[in-house]
Amino acid sequence: MHLKKEKYVKGVARPQFRLRNRVLTGRRDICRHCGKAGFTLVEIMIVVVIIAIAAMMAIPMVGSAAGIQVRAAANMVAADLEYAKNMAISKQKIYSVVFDETNESYQIEDVNGLIEHPVKKGFQYAVNFSQDSRVDRVDIVDADFDSTSTVKFDYLGSPYNGSNNPLNSGVITLQAAGTSVTVTVEPVTGYVRISD
């Protein structure tokens, strides 16, 4: 490699050196025959592959939004059933969860009526799926407690149906965009479980 010293350029403190068809100025490397700099085909293909992988990961997430909502709603229902059962045991009185399939809602009551929400002070414990953006796609397809829409828990946490008889079968079916989840209340124990 042979460098040939050229003249000083006015206003530039460093000398320029010629190396084949390139001029080295000390500040940048300029190729006189190359034209403007650009991306190579390999670089463009790598970017396209990365974008395609990101899109493939995002599409299932968008499609499963209803599935996520129905599982979140099932968790809410199960937690509220457990809350009613625990309140019945701790307060030593009957607590009920009353479902309204038509309005996609349910509420927790004691012997005096609707109870106050433990977190949202001043609000009654009523949940309406259609008014909650987190679960607004979810429908309560069925809430069946021995042909009633109410489940009650006594001071031992044992479940009863709306007719005040010991519960034989308690099932809540939730659905959103073809995804269905079932919340079951077991007889005698009042154990609450979620299944697809």
Long-range contacts (C-beta under 8 A, 24 or more apart in sequence): 65-137, 66-137, 66-138, 66-176, 66-177, 66-178, 66-179, 67-176, 67-177, 67-179, 69-134, 69-135, 69-136, 69-137, 69-138, 69-176, 70-135, 70-137, 70-138, 70-174, 70-175, 70-176, 70-179, 70-180, 70-181, 71-181, 72-134, 72-135, 73-129, 73-135, 73-138, 73-174, 73-176, 73-181, 74-174, 74-181, 74-182, 74-183, 74-194, 75-194, 76-127, 76-135, 77-106, 77-172, 77-174, 77-183, 78-183, 78-192, 78-193, 78-194, 80-106, 80-108, 80-125, 80-127, 81-151, 81-183, 81-185, 81-192, 82-192, 83-108, 83-118, 84-108, 84-151, 84-153, 85-153, 85-157, 85-159, 85-190, 85-192, 86-157, 87-115, 87-153, 88-153, 88-154, 88-155, 88-157, 89-153, 89-155, 89-156, 89-157, 92-155, 93-155, 94-152, 94-153, 94-154, 94-155, 94-160, 95-152, 95-153, 96-150, 96-151, 96-152, 96-153, 96-162, 97-150, 97-151, 97-152, 98-149, 98-150, 98-162, 99-140, 99-143, 99-149, 99-150, 99-172, 100-140, 100-149, 101-140, 101-141, 101-142, 101-143, 101-149, 103-128, 103-130, 104-128, 104-129, 104-130, 104-138, 104-139, 104-140, 105-129, 105-130, 105-140, 106-140, 106-143, 137-176, 137-177, 138-174, 138-175, 138-176, 139-174, 139-175, 139-176, 140-172, 140-173, 140-174, 141-173, 141-174, 141-175, 141-180, 142-171, 142-172, 142-173, 143-171, 143-172, 143-173, 144-169, 144-170, 144-171, 144-172, 145-169, 145-170, 145-171, 145-185, 146-170, 151-185, 153-190, 157-189, 157-190, 158-188, 158-189, 158-190, 159-185, 159-186, 159-187, 159-188, 159-190
